[in-house]
Amino acid sequence: MTNPTRDRIDGLVKGQPVVLFMKGDRRQPQCGFSATVVQILDSLLEDYQTVNVLADPEIREGVKEYSSWPTIPQLYLAGEFQGGCDIVVEMYQSGELQEKLRSLG
């Protein structure tokens, strides 16, 4: 990954408290895994940022390297990588996600 791509991803991740890199956007997810995470976040939050990786191949590949995680979607809270769909579902079911979101203020 090039430094400008890393800097762009870093800026996105650190620019908002909740950032979801996904296929499609919040209103029109383009894969079932992204749709699942959007449903969870929508049930908990009014506002969060999504990044459509299908619109930018450099971001799509770069975010995988950035997080050392091979799949999309990817959720970041307060600049920290949380995981993909399965992990977000587990965090939601255990109440951990709700707790982390509350701590963001």
C-alpha positions in Angstrom: 0.0 0.0 0.0 1.2 3.5 -0.9 1.8 6.1 1.8 -1.0 8.3 0.4 -3.5 5.4 0.6 -2.4 4.6 4.2 -2.8 8.3 5.1 -6.3 8.4 3.6 -7.4 5.3 5.5 -5.8 6.6 8.7 -7.6 9.9 8.3 -11.0 8.1 7.7 -10.5 5.7 10.7 -9.5 8.5 13.0 -11.9 11.2 11.6 -15.1 9.8 13.2 -15.8 7.7 16.3 -17.5 4.9 14.4 -16.4 4.0 10.8 -17.5 1.1 8.8 -15.6 0.1 5.7 -18.2 -1.9 3.7 -19.4 -2.9 0.2 -22.0 -0.4 -0.8 -23.4 2.3 1.5 -25.6 2.5 4.6 -28.8 2.8 2.5 -27.8 0.2 -0.1 -25.4 -2.5 1.2 -23.9 -4.6 -1.6 -23.3 -7.7 0.3 -25.0 -9.7 3.1 -22.2 -9.3 5.6 -22.1 -5.5 5.1 -25.9 -5.4 5.4 -25.8 -7.4 8.7 -23.3 -4.9 10.3 -25.4 -1.9 9.0 -28.5 -3.4 10.6 -26.7 -3.8 14.0 -25.3 -0.3 13.9 -28.6 1.2 12.7 -30.3 -0.4 15.7 -27.8 1.3 18.1 -26.7 4.6 16.5 -28.2 7.6 14.7 -25.0 8.5 13.0 -21.9 6.8 11.9 -19.6 7.0 8.8 -19.5 4.3 6.1 -16.8 4.0 3.4 -17.9 2.2 0.2 -14.8 0.2 -0.7 -16.4 -0.7 -4.1 -16.0 2.9 -5.1 -12.2 2.9 -4.5 -10.0 -0.2 -5.3 -7.0 1.4 -3.4 -9.1 1.7 -0.2 -10.6 -1.7 -0.7 -7.2 -3.4 -0.8 -5.4 -1.0 1.4 -7.8 -1.4 4.4 -7.2 -5.1 4.4 -3.5 -4.4 4.8 -4.1 -1.6 7.2 -6.0 -3.9 9.6 -4.2 -7.1 8.8 -7.8 -8.5 8.2 -8.6 -10.1 4.9 -12.3 -9.4 4.6 -14.8 -6.5 4.3 -16.8 -5.2 6.2 -14.4 -3.8 8.8 -15.6 -1.8 11.9 -13.5 0.8 13.7 -14.4 2.4 17.0 -12.4 5.4 18.2 -9.7 4.6 15.6 -9.4 1.0 16.8 -10.1 -2.0 14.5 -12.9 -4.2 16.0 -13.4 -6.9 13.4 -15.6 -8.1 10.6 -19.2 -9.3 10.4 -18.9 -12.4 12.6 -17.0 -10.5 15.4 -19.5 -7.6 15.3 -22.4 -10.0 15.6 -20.7 -11.7 18.6 -19.9 -8.4 20.2 -23.6 -7.3 19.7 -25.0 -10.5 21.1 -22.8 -10.3 24.2 -23.5 -6.6 24.8 -19.8 -5.7 24.3 -20.6 -3.6 21.3 -23.2 -1.6 23.1 -20.8 -1.0 26.0 -18.0 0.2 23.7 -20.4 2.5 21.9 -21.6 4.0 25.2 -18.0 4.7 26.2 -17.5 6.7 23.0 -20.0 9.3 24.4 
